[in-house]
Amino acid sequence: GAILLAVGLTLASLAAARDPAGGLPPDFAAQWITLSLLPRIWVALLSGAALGLSALVFQQVLRNPLAEPATLGVLSGAQLGITLATMGAVSLDPALRELVGLAGGLAALGLVILLAGRNAAGPALLVAGLVVSLVAGSVFVLLALFQQEQLRAVFVWASGNLAQNGSGDARALALRLALLAPLLLLLLRGLALFALSDAGVRGLGGNVVALRLLALGLATLLATMVTARVGVIGFVGLAAPLIAAGLGAGGL
């Protein structure tokens, strides 16, 4: 049902674009569809898929239905890392931006786990994530206030921006999702073990720490690659697994 709705909205947008209001030239409308509208649709779909998959892994591994990259400070950490790197460079290559964002996201996640404790779950983990997210967001705002000219474009990007000027971001996200999703599928049986307690996972021969770190690392990479391309789009990862479950999709 959700897929049909998305396809229907996409077709409606394309139909409207082919007959634009205001008498725009047909050549301009065609270029707009090819270079802006279609890439934006693909980026939105790929970003939503990546954030939803990332959140699903977070929720499964941490056994918390509210855990996701935004609530655990990962997106704010990635945003702050990219901002700091931008201040020291005239132009930041998208691949380097992804690398810096990954470092910031992993640092934020590590800080959350450190504050909450290795075995923390539930409210303690979410409160620690909220604290880290607020601190990272505050530092970002302060930097934006004192470095307005240098960070003006970063401030617009960081608010979440799906506007596209070509298909580069869509291709990059598709390639990364095609590489990372199969890796998570290889971990599917291991991730299913987290339906049990840590003691139960160890009893079945699973390495809890290694499996958790590997899964969280891949999930963080998924989330930060989206942040590096389109900025912070919060709570998509929280809503997507809940909507999928409501539509009858099974969990891990």
C-alpha angles and dihedrals in degrees: 000000000000091000092051090049091051091048091048093051091047093052091047091053091049092048091050092047093054089060102037121188119246097042097274115183114267092235091056091048091051092050090047092053093047101041103029118014101043094042089049091052092049093046090050092050095044093045091050092048092049095046092045093050091046092051092047090056092047091051093047097045095042094038092229124121091206096053115111138132095275098047092046095051096248095124093045090049091050091048092051093047092052091047093052091048091048091055090060098046136059091217128008116212113229092238091051089046089056091050093050091045090052091052091050093047094049091047091052092048091049090051091050092052090046093052095044098039130250095275097037121131139163120018096000092058094046093047091050089049091050091051093049092045093050093047093048091046092049092051090049092052092049091051090049091051095050096038100039099148095045096043101036093106091043091053091055092046094047092058089066120268126190095180110128136196101191137342099281097106093044092053092046093050092046092051094048093045090049089054100042101040094063090049090056090047088057087057093048096106092046092049090051088062090068088076081080127061121269089258090053091050091051090048089058091051098260123145099229099189097046094044093047094048093047093049094045091047092054092044091050090050090053092051097043094049088059092046091051091054105038106010128242114339103176131205097009086110090051095050101040099066091044092051091047090051090048089054090055101261114149123237128238 
